[in-house]
Amino acid sequence: MLNRLTAFAAALFALGIALVALSILRGEGGAGLFVCVPFFLGTGLFASLGVLCFLGGMVMLFLGMARGAAEAVGPGGRGGPAGPEGPAGPAAGDDADAAPRTRAGGVILLGPIPLVFGSDAGISRSMFYLALGLMAGLVVALLALALI
């Protein structure tokens, strides 16, 4: 579940990308690929605002994710609102009241190389497909920029 800060960060990030694309279409900027790293050069107002929104969105996304993680941990510090399970916690055989296991995963794109990780095979597979989609989207975007 996204909190408001994360949703605002995603909107700011998307606005930054849209402003950068607008600056490229207006001829105020250009984009390219150096080895495996995409770059952007711009001189106009839309380019500057786009880069600022893009970077601001990245910072806000980091802060939103950190805030979401802090809310998930709870006030007890570890393991949820009640704190770590110790002798007063549920019995080892009591699975009826046990919290569902959290599934998490992610993708880190280092140029064309995706690093996929996850807590189980299903989420890792989903992250792999997400990485393929991101790589395909990047190729399409770079080809579109090259043909403009």
Secondary structure, DSSP 4 states (H G I P E B T S, - for coil): ---HHHHHHHHHHHHHHHHHHHHHHTTSEEEEEETTEEEEEE-SHHHHHHHHHHHHHHHHHHHHHHHHHHHHH-TTSSSSTT-S--TTS--TT--TTPPPPP--EEEEEETTEEEEEESSHHHHHHHHHHHHHHHHHHHHHHHHHHH-
